[in-house]
Amino acid sequence: MPYEVQGVVARGKGEAVTLETVVVPDPGPGEAVVNVQACGVCHTDLHYREGGINDDFPFLLGHEAAGVVEAVGEGVTEVEPGDYVILNWRAVCGQCRACLRGRPWYCFATHNATQKMTLADGTVLSPALGIGAFLEKTLVAAGQCTKVDPAARPAVAGLLGCGVMAGLGATINTGAVTRGDTVAVIGCGGVGDAAIAGARLAGARTIIAVDVDDRKLDWARGFGATHTVNSREADPVEAIRDLTGGFGADVVIEAVGRPETYKQAFYARDLAGTVVLVGVPTPEMTLELPLLDVFGRGGALKSSWYGDCLPSRDFPMLIDLYLQGRLDLDGFVTETIGLDQVEEAFGKMHRGEVLRSVVVL
């Protein structure tokens, strides 16, 4: 029998979100219903509300979540009712050309639930990133549920569902940072600070945090930055070179998603170094670089999708590191809020007042 629950809906571009009754169907084949226990307020949700992703309104927002499986549909074997899970938005298919080449983190045919959640009047909702987790219960593809140790509280576990995983993975998976490397991170919000935490986990010897906000630079130190640069006060390219013996960093993570900061990342890396773009640009942005510089500096220019993560591999491992005290997920949670406070949380996030507001249900 379908569930009627409360959820956060964006009805139109730029409109304040509303708390509305949502109808969640029973899980069909390959699907699961999850009792959401916590969901982070991610900048991607604000992008949806502002029409920056697409115009398929109304959106059911929220995607960075953890909870407990309530029910599963026919044919589901990977999870069962009672399992504690983190939701992911890239459920791999196992059959596409990327999966068959042994690179499932690049899966080109990720999938979501087939059935639709609706408003009480039958209006079909578009769930953010195929999840829609600012909701008491949500319907997802069973492959979007990744079992982890229930000792990790939901408010921190759910952060691996998007932003924190994106930053950690940009450093560890995409950037392949290893012991003794020098790393610079441009943009020290939640994703950037997660990249810093990942660099520390990987054994980087120098970790340089760059931002325009001293408060964010203070947060970055807490996650492992060895040096900080306020780019309002100093040229970040020159500062990064000065801190790396005049060479530039081995790996530079761009966690802003703007052409000007990407250029800074490009020129702040060492010869044959790596730039990783994890910040999300908007559709109208373009980039111009001298092709001779692209050729002459060598190395790699990469973008990082979801931290190039494989949820079944990475989520349990990172939760174990958290429980061992080696990964400070608690430090990302600035505040916990209710479903009716998401709009206010968007404002705080836009003003740079929080790393993460987390809805706790």
N, C-alpha and C positions, 0 to 999 in steps of 0.2 A: 504494500500500500504506500503511495507517495507520502513524502514528508513535507510538512509546511514549517519553514524556519525563517528566521530573520537574517537578512543580508544587506550588504552595502552596494548600492547601485548608482552608476553614473548614467543619467538619462540623456544628456546632451553635452556637446563640446563646451568646456569651460564652466558648466553648471556645477553648483555645490552638490555633493553626493547626498543620497537619501537612504534611510534605513527602511527596507520594505520586506513584505512577505514574499518568500521565494518557494516555489514548488520543486522539490527534488525527487525525481522518479526512483523507483526501486532499481537496483543495478541489473543491467542486462548482461548478455554474454561478454566476458572479458572486462567487466566493469566492477567498481567498488564504490560503496558509500563510506565516507570517513567522517567521524565526529571530530571536527576541528577544535583543537585545544588552544592554539596560539598561531598568530599570523603577523609577520612583520609588515610595516608600511614601507614599501619600496618605491623608489622614484619611477619605476616602470608603471606602477599604478597611476601615478600622476600623469605620465605620458598618455596613458589610455584616456583619462578624463579630459585631457587637453586636446584630444584628437591627433596626437603625435604618432600613434601606431597605425590606426585606420579609423574609419567612420562607422563601424558596425555597431552603433549604439542600439539599445542600452547595454552597457557593460556590467557584469558582475565582477567587482574588483577583488584583489587579494590573491596571492599566489605563493608567498614565502612561508610555508606552514608545516606544522606537525600535528598529529592527532592519532586517534585509534580507529582501526577499521571496524565499522558497524556491520556491514553486510557485503557479500560478494555475489557476483552473478555466475552463470553457468560457465564451466570451463576454466575458472580461475584456480590456479594451484600455487602461485607465488606468495600470496598472502591469504589470511583467514581472519574471521572476526576475532577481535581482541589484540591483534598485532599493533604495536606502536610503530608509526611510520613517519617519515619525512616525505612530503609531496615534491615531486620533480616535474619540470615541464618539458623534458625530453625523454619520453619513454621510447627506448630503442626498439626497432622492428626485428632485428636479427636477420633480415633477408635482403636489404638493399646493398648496393655495390660497396658502400663504406663498411657496413657490418661484415660482409663476406670477405673483405680485404683485411679483417681483423682490426678495424678502426671504428668501433661502434660509437665512440664519442662524437664522431662526425655524422652519425646516422642521418640520412636524407629523407627518411619516411617515418619520423616520430609520430606518435598517434595520441589521440585524446578519446574521451568517452564519446560514444556514438549518439546516445540520447541527449536531449537538451533540457536544461533547467529553464524554468519560466517564471514570470510574475504570476500573481494569482489570477489575472485576467487572461492568461495564456500567451502573453507577449514573450517571445523567445529571447533569452539572455545570451550574450557573448561572454563567456568566462575568461578573465585575464589569463593569458598564457595557457589556456585550456584547463585552468584549475578553478578560479573563483572561490577564494577561501576566506574572505571577510563574511563568513557564513557559518551558522552553527553546524551544518552538515553539508558536505559537497559530494558531487558525483564526478569520478575520474576514471580513466583507464587503469586497470589493475597494475599495469607496468609503471604507472606514475607513483606508486607507493613503494618506498624503500624502507625495509625493516632496519631499525637500529636499537641500541641498548636503551631500555626505558628508564635507566637511571638518569639520563640527561633530561632536564626539565624542558617542556615544550617551548617556552619563550626563547631559549637559546638554540635548541635543536632545529627549529623551523628556519632559522636564519641561513642554514646551509642550503635551503631550497632555492635560493637565488643569489642575493648580493654578496654574502660572505663567500659562498662557493665560487662565484665569478672572480673575486679578487684573489683568493687562495690559489685557484686553478690557473689564473693568468700568470702567476709567478712560478708555481711548481710544475704544472703540466705544460702550458704553452711556452713560457719563458725558459723552462728547464734550468732554473737557478740551482746551483749546487754549492758545495762547501768552498769558501774562499772567494766567491764572486762579489763584485760590487753591483749594487742595485739602486736605482733611483725610481721613485714613484711620484708622478705628477698628479695632484688631486687627492686630498686626504679625507674624503667622505667615507662612507661605510665600505665601498668596494676598494678604495685606495688603501684604507687601513687594513683590510683583509689581505691585500697584496703584501703589505709590510709584514704582517704576521706570518705570511707564507714564506717570505724571504728569510725571516729569523728561523723558522722551522727548518728551512733547507740549508742553513749554515752560512748564509752570506756574511761577509766580514764587515762590509760597509753598506748601510741602508740609509739613503738620503730621501727625506720627505719634503715635497715642494707643495706649497699652497699659498693663497693670499690671506688666509685667516689664521691668526696666531692661536686661536682656540683649537682649531683643527690640528695645528702642528703640535700642540700639547698632547692631544689625543694620540697622534702618531707616535710620539715618544713612548707612550704607554704600551704600544703594540710592538715596539722593537726598533724604531728609527734611531740610528746612531747620530745622525745630523739632520738639521732642519733648515729650510731656506724659505723665507717669505719673498715671493716673486714680485711683490709690490716694492720691495726695498732693494732687491739685487737681481741681476740678470741670472736666471736659473741655469742657463747653459754654462756660463762662465763659472758659476758657483759649483756646479756638479763636476766640472773639469778640475777646478781647484782642489776639490775634496777627493779626487781620484788620481792624484799625481800628474794632472794635466792631460790625462788621456780621455776621460769620459767613462761612463758606467758600462759594465759588461751587458747589463739588461736594464732597459728603461720601460717602465709600465706607465702608459698614458691612461688615466682613469677619469678624464674629464669629457672627452669626446668632442673637441673643438679643433679646427685647423691650426690655430695659433699655438695651442699647447702640443699638438702632434708635431709641429715643426721643432718646437723646443726639445721634445723627446728624440727626434731624428738626429739633431745636432749635438745632443748631450750624451750620446752613446759613443763608446770606443769604436775604433775601426774594427770591422767584422763583428760588431756587437749586435744586439737584438732589441728591436722595439716591439712592444706588445700593446695593441690598442684594445682596451677593454671598456673604456668610456663609450657611451652610445651617442653617435651624432644624430642630427635631425636631417630629414630628407634633402633640404636645400643646400646643405654644406658641401663645399668642394675644397680640394687640396691641390696646390701647385708647388712642385719641387723641381729644381734643376735635375734633369735626367742624368747629367754627368755626376752629380753628387750621389744619386742613388747607385750608380755603377761604381763610382770610385770609393765609396765608403764600405761597400760590401756588406756582409752580414745578412740579417733577416729582418723583414718587416712583416709582422704577423698580426692578425686579429684573433681575439679569443672569444669563442661562443660558449657562454656558460662555464668559463674556465676550462674548456675542453674536458669536462668531467665525465666520468661514467658513474652515475649515482650508486649502482650496486657495489662498486669498488670503493668509491671515495667517501660516501656518507658514513658508512660504519667505521672506516678507518679514522676519519676526522673526529667522530664522536668519541672513539676510544682515546684519542689524543687529548680531547677536552677532559674526559674523566680522569686521565692521568695527570692533569694539571699542566699540560704542555701547550695547550691552545686556549687562549682566553676568549671564549665566546661570550662570557658574561659581560665583558667590557664593551660589547657592541650595543647592549640594551640600555638605552638612556632612560626610558620610561615604559611602563605598561599602562594600557588604556582599554576602554570598552569599545564596542562596535559603534556607538554613537559619537565617538570622538575622532573618527578617521579624518573628517574634513579639517578639524583643528590641527591634527598631526601633519597633514599636507602643508599647512602654513609654516609650521615649525621646521619641517624638512627643507622647504624652499628657502627659508631664512638661514639655514645652516645651524640651527640651534640644537639638533639632535643627530646622533648617529643612526639610531633606530628607535622609533616608537613601535611597540609590539602590542597588538590586540590580544587580550587573553579572554577566552570564553569559558 
